[in-house]
Amino acid sequence: MLTITLRDDGYGIPSSSPPRYIVGIRIKDQILLHPIEVAYLRLTNEAKVIKDEKELDFKGVLACILSSLERSCKEKGKGCKTLRTFWSLFTVYYDLRRKNRKVVPEARREGTLVEIRRNSWWSEYLILEEGLKIKVDDLLYWIDDVRANDMKSIVAVVDRNGGVTYYEVTPVEFRGPSKRMEEVPSSQVFS
Protein backbone atom coordinates (compact mmCIF):
# COMPACT_ATOMS: atom_id res chain seq x y z
CA MET A 1 0.00 0.00 0.00
CA LEU A 2 1.23 3.45 -0.92
CA THR A 3 1.85 5.91 1.91
CA ILE A 4 1.34 9.59 1.16
CA THR A 5 2.47 12.49 3.32
CA LEU A 6 0.03 15.38 3.01
CA ARG A 7 1.67 18.78 2.67
CA ASP A 8 0.23 22.04 3.99
CA ASP A 9 -0.86 23.04 0.46
CA GLY A 10 -2.98 19.87 0.01
CA TYR A 11 -0.56 18.08 -2.32
CA GLY A 12 0.75 14.67 -1.36
CA ILE A 13 4.24 13.23 -1.39
CA PRO A 14 4.27 9.45 -2.02
CA SER A 15 6.70 7.40 0.07
CA SER A 16 7.70 5.35 -2.97
CA SER A 17 7.25 5.47 -6.71
CA PRO A 18 3.49 5.48 -7.42
CA PRO A 19 1.95 2.89 -9.76
CA ARG A 20 1.94 3.74 -13.49
CA TYR A 21 -1.76 4.67 -13.54
CA ILE A 22 -1.09 7.53 -11.11
CA VAL A 23 0.39 10.61 -12.73
CA GLY A 24 2.24 12.93 -10.43
CA ILE A 25 3.90 16.29 -10.89
CA ARG A 26 7.69 16.05 -10.88
CA ILE A 27 9.44 18.97 -9.21
CA LYS A 28 13.21 18.41 -9.14
CA ASP A 29 13.65 15.03 -7.43
CA GLN A 30 10.22 14.95 -5.84
CA ILE A 31 6.86 13.68 -7.11
CA LEU A 32 3.75 15.50 -5.94
CA LEU A 33 0.21 14.17 -6.16
CA HIS A 34 -2.69 16.56 -6.79
CA PRO A 35 -5.18 16.92 -3.89
CA ILE A 36 -7.93 15.27 -6.00
CA GLU A 37 -5.66 12.25 -6.54
CA VAL A 38 -4.79 12.09 -2.83
CA ALA A 39 -8.49 12.15 -1.87
CA TYR A 40 -9.29 9.47 -4.47
CA LEU A 41 -6.49 7.16 -3.31
CA ARG A 42 -7.63 7.50 0.31
CA LEU A 43 -11.30 6.92 -0.54
CA THR A 44 -10.48 3.75 -2.49
CA ASN A 45 -8.07 2.55 0.24
CA GLU A 46 -5.18 2.46 -2.23
CA ALA A 47 -3.09 4.64 0.05
CA LYS A 48 -2.57 5.66 3.65
CA VAL A 49 -2.42 9.42 4.09
CA ILE A 50 -0.26 10.85 6.86
CA LYS A 51 -0.35 14.42 8.18
CA ASP A 52 1.71 15.51 11.20
CA GLU A 53 2.60 11.85 11.88
CA LYS A 54 -1.09 10.83 12.13
CA GLU A 55 -2.96 8.64 9.69
CA LEU A 56 -6.06 10.37 8.32
CA ASP A 57 -9.33 8.82 7.28
CA PHE A 58 -11.14 10.09 4.17
CA LYS A 59 -12.99 12.83 6.09
CA GLY A 60 -9.73 14.00 7.66
CA VAL A 61 -8.04 14.12 4.25
CA LEU A 62 -10.91 16.17 2.82
CA ALA A 63 -10.86 18.57 5.77
CA CYS A 64 -7.12 19.18 5.36
CA ILE A 65 -7.31 19.58 1.57
CA LEU A 66 -10.31 21.93 1.61
CA SER A 67 -8.85 24.10 4.37
CA SER A 68 -5.51 24.33 2.53
CA LEU A 69 -7.29 25.31 -0.70
CA GLU A 70 -9.33 27.91 1.17
CA ARG A 71 -6.19 29.33 2.79
CA SER A 72 -4.35 29.43 -0.55
CA CYS A 73 -7.31 31.14 -2.21
CA LYS A 74 -7.47 33.85 0.46
CA GLU A 75 -3.71 34.42 0.75
CA LYS A 76 -2.44 33.90 -2.81
CA GLY A 77 -5.54 33.92 -4.99
CA LYS A 78 -4.59 30.41 -6.19
CA GLY A 79 -6.79 27.35 -6.05
CA CYS A 80 -10.04 29.34 -5.82
CA LYS A 81 -11.66 27.61 -8.79
CA THR A 82 -10.50 24.23 -7.49
CA LEU A 83 -12.07 25.03 -4.13
CA ARG A 84 -15.40 26.09 -5.71
CA THR A 85 -15.58 23.05 -8.00
CA PHE A 86 -13.82 20.48 -5.80
CA TRP A 87 -16.78 18.10 -5.52
CA SER A 88 -17.57 18.21 -9.21
CA LEU A 89 -13.91 17.69 -10.12
CA PHE A 90 -13.68 14.83 -7.66
CA THR A 91 -16.92 13.26 -8.94
CA VAL A 92 -15.77 13.26 -12.57
CA TYR A 93 -12.26 12.15 -11.61
CA TYR A 94 -13.71 9.26 -9.61
CA ASP A 95 -16.01 8.28 -12.48
CA LEU A 96 -13.20 8.29 -15.04
CA ARG A 97 -10.83 6.35 -12.79
CA ARG A 98 -13.55 3.73 -12.17
CA LYS A 99 -13.62 3.33 -15.95
CA ASN A 100 -9.85 2.62 -15.86
CA ARG A 101 -8.90 5.92 -17.45
CA LYS A 102 -5.55 7.54 -16.72
CA VAL A 103 -6.46 11.08 -15.65
CA VAL A 104 -4.48 14.10 -14.49
CA PRO A 105 -6.28 16.81 -12.53
CA GLU A 106 -5.71 20.40 -13.66
CA ALA A 107 -2.69 19.62 -15.83
CA ARG A 108 -3.41 22.51 -18.20
CA ARG A 109 -5.76 24.81 -16.27
CA GLU A 110 -7.94 24.93 -13.17
CA GLY A 111 -11.30 23.17 -13.39
CA THR A 112 -10.26 20.62 -16.00
CA LEU A 113 -8.99 17.06 -16.18
CA VAL A 114 -6.70 15.67 -18.87
CA GLU A 115 -7.00 12.05 -19.97
CA ILE A 116 -3.85 10.30 -21.11
CA ARG A 117 -3.88 7.49 -23.66
CA ARG A 118 -0.89 5.89 -25.37
CA ASN A 119 1.39 8.10 -23.27
CA SER A 120 0.10 11.37 -24.71
CA TRP A 121 -2.61 13.82 -23.81
CA TRP A 122 -5.81 12.51 -25.36
CA SER A 123 -8.66 14.72 -24.22
CA GLU A 124 -9.41 17.56 -21.86
CA TYR A 125 -12.55 17.55 -19.73
CA LEU A 126 -14.15 20.83 -18.75
CA ILE A 127 -16.04 20.21 -15.52
CA LEU A 128 -19.34 22.05 -15.13
CA GLU A 129 -22.14 21.77 -12.61
CA GLU A 130 -25.80 21.56 -13.52
CA GLY A 131 -27.28 25.05 -13.55
CA LEU A 132 -23.90 26.77 -13.82
CA LYS A 133 -23.86 29.48 -16.46
CA ILE A 134 -20.88 29.82 -18.77
CA LYS A 135 -20.32 32.44 -21.44
CA VAL A 136 -20.36 31.12 -25.00
CA ASP A 137 -17.14 33.05 -25.72
CA ASP A 138 -15.39 31.31 -22.79
CA LEU A 139 -16.58 27.91 -23.99
CA LEU A 140 -15.51 28.59 -27.59
CA TYR A 141 -12.10 29.84 -26.42
CA TRP A 142 -11.60 26.64 -24.40
CA ILE A 143 -12.69 24.45 -27.33
CA ASP A 144 -10.33 26.22 -29.75
CA ASP A 145 -7.42 25.94 -27.31
CA VAL A 146 -8.01 22.23 -26.71
CA ARG A 147 -8.39 21.47 -30.41
CA ALA A 148 -5.23 23.50 -31.20
CA ASN A 149 -3.37 21.02 -28.98
CA ASP A 150 -4.77 18.01 -30.90
CA MET A 151 -6.97 16.83 -28.07
CA LYS A 152 -10.65 16.03 -27.84
CA SER A 153 -12.73 18.57 -25.93
CA ILE A 154 -15.26 16.98 -23.63
CA VAL A 155 -17.66 18.81 -21.33
CA ALA A 156 -18.58 16.84 -18.20
CA VAL A 157 -21.74 18.07 -16.48
CA VAL A 158 -22.32 16.95 -12.90
CA ASP A 159 -25.99 16.98 -11.92
CA ARG A 160 -27.39 17.64 -8.47
CA ASN A 161 -27.49 13.92 -7.68
CA GLY A 162 -23.83 13.36 -8.53
CA GLY A 163 -24.46 11.82 -11.95
CA VAL A 164 -22.09 12.74 -14.75
CA THR A 165 -23.03 13.31 -18.39
CA TYR A 166 -20.28 13.69 -20.99
CA TYR A 167 -20.59 15.75 -24.16
CA GLU A 168 -17.87 15.60 -26.79
CA VAL A 169 -17.64 18.95 -28.52
CA THR A 170 -17.22 18.69 -32.27
CA PRO A 171 -16.69 21.41 -34.88
CA VAL A 172 -19.83 23.26 -35.91
CA GLU A 173 -20.30 25.57 -38.85
CA PHE A 174 -22.95 28.27 -38.60
CA ARG A 175 -24.50 29.32 -41.91
CA GLY A 176 -26.81 32.15 -42.80
CA PRO A 177 -30.38 31.46 -43.91
CA SER A 178 -30.77 29.74 -47.26
CA LYS A 179 -32.15 31.53 -50.34
CA ARG A 180 -35.35 29.52 -50.20
CA MET A 181 -36.01 30.60 -46.63
CA GLU A 182 -35.42 34.26 -47.53
CA GLU A 183 -37.90 34.06 -50.43
CA VAL A 184 -40.81 32.81 -48.29
CA PRO A 185 -43.05 35.70 -47.21
CA SER A 186 -42.93 36.22 -43.45
CA SER A 187 -46.65 35.57 -43.14
CA GLN A 188 -46.08 31.97 -44.32
CA VAL A 189 -43.27 31.15 -41.83
CA PHE A 190 -44.53 29.13 -38.90
CA SER A 191 -42.75 28.36 -35.69
C-alpha positions as CSV (number, residue, x, y, z in Angstrom):
1,M,0.0,0.0,0.0
2,L,1.2,3.5,-0.9
3,T,1.9,5.9,1.9
4,I,1.3,9.6,1.2
5,T,2.5,12.5,3.3
6,L,0.0,15.4,3.0
7,R,1.7,18.8,2.7
8,D,0.2,22.0,4.0
9,D,-0.9,23.0,0.5
10,G,-3.0,19.9,0.0
11,Y,-0.6,18.1,-2.3
12,G,0.7,14.7,-1.4
13,I,4.2,13.2,-1.4
14,P,4.3,9.5,-2.0
15,S,6.7,7.4,0.1
16,S,7.7,5.3,-3.0
17,S,7.2,5.5,-6.7
18,P,3.5,5.5,-7.4
19,P,1.9,2.9,-9.8
20,R,1.9,3.7,-13.5
21,Y,-1.8,4.7,-13.5
22,I,-1.1,7.5,-11.1
23,V,0.4,10.6,-12.7
24,G,2.2,12.9,-10.4
25,I,3.9,16.3,-10.9
26,R,7.7,16.1,-10.9
27,I,9.4,19.0,-9.2
28,K,13.2,18.4,-9.1
29,D,13.6,15.0,-7.4
30,Q,10.2,15.0,-5.8
31,I,6.9,13.7,-7.1
32,L,3.7,15.5,-5.9
33,L,0.2,14.2,-6.2
34,H,-2.7,16.6,-6.8
35,P,-5.2,16.9,-3.9
36,I,-7.9,15.3,-6.0
37,E,-5.7,12.2,-6.5
38,V,-4.8,12.1,-2.8
39,A,-8.5,12.1,-1.9
40,Y,-9.3,9.5,-4.5
41,L,-6.5,7.2,-3.3
42,R,-7.6,7.5,0.3
43,L,-11.3,6.9,-0.5
44,T,-10.5,3.7,-2.5
45,N,-8.1,2.6,0.2
46,E,-5.2,2.5,-2.2
47,A,-3.1,4.6,0.1
48,K,-2.6,5.7,3.6
49,V,-2.4,9.4,4.1
50,I,-0.3,10.8,6.9
51,K,-0.4,14.4,8.2
52,D,1.7,15.5,11.2
53,E,2.6,11.8,11.9
54,K,-1.1,10.8,12.1
55,E,-3.0,8.6,9.7
56,L,-6.1,10.4,8.3
57,D,-9.3,8.8,7.3
58,F,-11.1,10.1,4.2
59,K,-13.0,12.8,6.1
60,G,-9.7,14.0,7.7
61,V,-8.0,14.1,4.3
62,L,-10.9,16.2,2.8
63,A,-10.9,18.6,5.8
64,C,-7.1,19.2,5.4
65,I,-7.3,19.6,1.6
66,L,-10.3,21.9,1.6
67,S,-8.9,24.1,4.4
68,S,-5.5,24.3,2.5
69,L,-7.3,25.3,-0.7
70,E,-9.3,27.9,1.2
71,R,-6.2,29.3,2.8
72,S,-4.4,29.4,-0.6
73,C,-7.3,31.1,-2.2
74,K,-7.5,33.9,0.5
75,E,-3.7,34.4,0.7
76,K,-2.4,33.9,-2.8
77,G,-5.5,33.9,-5.0
78,K,-4.6,30.4,-6.2
79,G,-6.8,27.3,-6.1
80,C,-10.0,29.3,-5.8
81,K,-11.7,27.6,-8.8
82,T,-10.5,24.2,-7.5
83,L,-12.1,25.0,-4.1
84,R,-15.4,26.1,-5.7
85,T,-15.6,23.0,-8.0
86,F,-13.8,20.5,-5.8
87,W,-16.8,18.1,-5.5
88,S,-17.6,18.2,-9.2
89,L,-13.9,17.7,-10.1
90,F,-13.7,14.8,-7.7
91,T,-16.9,13.3,-8.9
92,V,-15.8,13.3,-12.6
93,Y,-12.3,12.1,-11.6
94,Y,-13.7,9.3,-9.6
95,D,-16.0,8.3,-12.5
96,L,-13.2,8.3,-15.0
97,R,-10.8,6.3,-12.8
98,R,-13.5,3.7,-12.2
99,K,-13.6,3.3,-16.0
100,N,-9.9,2.6,-15.9
101,R,-8.9,5.9,-17.4
102,K,-5.6,7.5,-16.7
103,V,-6.5,11.1,-15.7
104,V,-4.5,14.1,-14.5
105,P,-6.3,16.8,-12.5
106,E,-5.7,20.4,-13.7
107,A,-2.7,19.6,-15.8
108,R,-3.4,22.5,-18.2
109,R,-5.8,24.8,-16.3
110,E,-7.9,24.9,-13.2
111,G,-11.3,23.2,-13.4
112,T,-10.3,20.6,-16.0
113,L,-9.0,17.1,-16.2
114,V,-6.7,15.7,-18.9
115,E,-7.0,12.0,-20.0
116,I,-3.8,10.3,-21.1
117,R,-3.9,7.5,-23.7
118,R,-0.9,5.9,-25.4
119,N,1.4,8.1,-23.3
120,S,0.1,11.4,-24.7
121,W,-2.6,13.8,-23.8
122,W,-5.8,12.5,-25.4
123,S,-8.7,14.7,-24.2
124,E,-9.4,17.6,-21.9
125,Y,-12.5,17.6,-19.7
126,L,-14.2,20.8,-18.7
127,I,-16.0,20.2,-15.5
128,L,-19.3,22.0,-15.1
129,E,-22.1,21.8,-12.6
130,E,-25.8,21.6,-13.5
131,G,-27.3,25.0,-13.6
132,L,-23.9,26.8,-13.8
133,K,-23.9,29.5,-16.5
134,I,-20.9,29.8,-18.8
135,K,-20.3,32.4,-21.4
136,V,-20.4,31.1,-25.0
137,D,-17.1,33.0,-25.7
138,D,-15.4,31.3,-22.8
139,L,-16.6,27.9,-24.0
140,L,-15.5,28.6,-27.6
141,Y,-12.1,29.8,-26.4
142,W,-11.6,26.6,-24.4
143,I,-12.7,24.4,-27.3
144,D,-10.3,26.2,-29.7
145,D,-7.4,25.9,-27.3
146,V,-8.0,22.2,-26.7
147,R,-8.4,21.5,-30.4
148,A,-5.2,23.5,-31.2
149,N,-3.4,21.0,-29.0
150,D,-4.8,18.0,-30.9
151,M,-7.0,16.8,-28.1
152,K,-10.6,16.0,-27.8
153,S,-12.7,18.6,-25.9
154,I,-15.3,17.0,-23.6
155,V,-17.7,18.8,-21.3
156,A,-18.6,16.8,-18.2
157,V,-21.7,18.1,-16.5
158,V,-22.3,16.9,-12.9
159,D,-26.0,17.0,-11.9
160,R,-27.4,17.6,-8.5
161,N,-27.5,13.9,-7.7
162,G,-23.8,13.4,-8.5
163,G,-24.5,11.8,-12.0
164,V,-22.1,12.7,-14.8
165,T,-23.0,13.3,-18.4
166,Y,-20.3,13.7,-21.0
167,Y,-20.6,15.8,-24.2
168,E,-17.9,15.6,-26.8
169,V,-17.6,19.0,-28.5
170,T,-17.2,18.7,-32.3
171,P,-16.7,21.4,-34.9
172,V,-19.8,23.3,-35.9
173,E,-20.3,25.6,-38.9
174,F,-22.9,28.3,-38.6
175,R,-24.5,29.3,-41.9
176,G,-26.8,32.2,-42.8
177,P,-30.4,31.5,-43.9
178,S,-30.8,29.7,-47.3
179,K,-32.1,31.5,-50.3
180,R,-35.4,29.5,-50.2
181,M,-36.0,30.6,-46.6
182,E,-35.4,34.3,-47.5
183,E,-37.9,34.1,-50.4
184,V,-40.8,32.8,-48.3
185,P,-43.1,35.7,-47.2
186,S,-42.9,36.2,-43.5
187,S,-46.7,35.6,-43.1
188,Q,-46.1,32.0,-44.3
189,V,-43.3,31.2,-41.8
190,F,-44.5,29.1,-38.9
191,S,-42.7,28.4,-35.7
